[in-house]
């Protein structure tokens, strides 16, 4: 958004990220989660003091998950889990799913929504354990 000169407000919605399971329902479940986040952000536009002036505008919400060997990889809870996950992806192919929901609001009323999910196959090159360890120690894996 910065690169194209669009002003925006980032607002966490507090929506609980439900567990999404691999399988044919995955794209629909991920879309439902992204739409739930977008709707929560729209509600915040009407009630939250810093956002009340943004009654019209576009809300974009997204959710991304990684599927590897038939399992959904959640967010690592600690450095040890991050090391294990990255080591498992190293030298392998995995699928990254992203769902995006967009809601266009006009003056606090009338909203038009669109939602879609896409996936990409990603091949991670083999990384030496020392490099994985350095990455995990940097803390960049968080978030």
C-alpha positions in Angstrom: 0.0 0.0 0.0 2.9 2.3 0.8 4.5 1.7 -2.6 1.3 2.7 -4.5 0.6 5.7 -2.3 -2.6 4.5 -0.6 -3.2 5.6 2.9 -4.5 2.9 5.3 -5.1 2.0 8.9 -4.0 -1.4 10.3 -6.5 -2.7 12.8 -6.3 -6.2 14.4 -9.8 -7.6 14.6 -9.5 -10.0 17.5 -11.1 -12.7 15.4 -10.1 -16.1 16.6 -8.2 -18.0 13.9 -10.2 -21.2 13.7 -8.3 -24.3 12.9 -8.5 -25.0 9.2 -8.0 -28.6 8.1 -6.5 -29.9 4.8 -8.8 -31.2 2.2 -11.3 -30.0 -0.4 -13.1 -27.7 2.1 -9.9 -25.8 2.9 -10.3 -22.9 0.4 -13.9 -22.3 1.5 -13.0 -22.4 5.2 -10.1 -20.0 4.7 -12.4 -17.6 2.7 -14.9 -17.7 5.5 -12.2 -16.8 8.0 -10.9 -13.9 5.9 -14.5 -12.6 5.4 -15.2 -12.9 9.2 -12.1 -10.7 9.8 -13.2 -8.2 7.1 -16.7 -7.9 8.7 -15.2 -7.4 12.1 -13.0 -4.6 10.7 -16.1 -3.0 9.1 -17.9 -3.1 12.5 -14.9 -1.4 14.1 -15.1 1.3 11.5 -18.5 2.2 12.9 -17.6 2.1 16.6 -13.9 2.5 17.3 -13.0 6.2 18.0 -9.9 6.3 15.7 -11.8 4.8 12.8 -15.2 6.6 13.0 -14.0 9.0 10.4 -13.4 6.1 8.1 -17.1 5.2 7.6 -16.5 4.9 3.9 -13.6 3.0 2.5 -12.3 -0.4 1.6 -11.5 -3.1 4.1 -9.0 -5.8 3.1 -8.6 -8.8 5.3 -6.5 -11.9 4.6 -5.4 -15.2 6.0 -2.5 -17.4 4.9 -1.7 -21.0 5.8 1.0 -23.5 4.8 0.1 -27.1 3.9 3.0 -29.6 4.0 2.6 -33.3 3.5 -1.1 -33.3 4.2 -0.8 -31.2 7.4 -1.5 -27.5 8.1 1.4 -25.8 9.8 0.2 -23.4 12.4 2.2 -20.5 13.7 5.2 -21.7 15.7 4.7 -21.1 19.4 8.4 -20.8 20.2 11.9 -20.9 18.6 12.1 -24.7 18.9 8.9 -25.1 16.9 10.1 -22.6 14.3 13.3 -24.5 13.9 11.5 -27.8 13.4 9.0 -26.3 10.9 11.7 -24.6 8.8 13.9 -27.7 8.9 10.9 -29.7 7.6 10.3 -27.3 4.8 14.0 -27.1 3.8 14.6 -28.8 0.5 10.9 -29.7 0.1 7.8 -28.4 -1.7 4.8 -27.1 0.2 1.5 -25.3 -0.7 0.8 -21.8 0.6 -2.9 -20.9 0.7 -4.1 -17.3 1.0 -7.7 -16.0 1.1 -8.5 -12.3 0.7 -11.8 -10.6 1.5 -12.5 -7.1 0.3 -15.4 -5.1 1.5 -16.2 -1.7 0.0 -18.2 0.6 2.4 -20.0 3.7 1.3 -20.7 6.3 4.1 -21.3 3.7 6.7 -24.0 1.9 4.8 -24.2 -0.5 1.9 -21.2 -2.8 1.6 -20.1 -4.9 -1.4 -17.9 -7.9 -0.6 -15.6 -10.1 -2.7 -13.6 -13.0 -1.4 -11.3 -15.5 -3.1 -8.6 -18.0 -2.2 -5.5 -18.9 -4.2 -2.7 -21.4 -3.6 0.9 -21.6 -4.8 3.4 -24.4 -4.7 6.6 -23.2 -3.1 9.9 -25.1 -3.3 12.2 -24.2 -0.4 15.9 -24.8 -1.2 17.8 -26.9 1.2 19.2 -24.7 4.0 22.1 -25.6 6.3 21.1 -26.1 9.9 23.4 -23.2 10.9 21.5 -20.9 8.6 18.1 -22.0 10.0 19.4 -21.6 13.5 20.6 -18.0 12.7 17.3 -17.2 11.2 15.4 -18.5 14.2 17.7 -16.6 16.6 17.0 -13.4 14.7 13.4 -13.6 15.7 12.2 -12.8 12.2 10.0 -16.0 12.2 7.6 -14.4 14.6 4.4 -13.0 13.1 
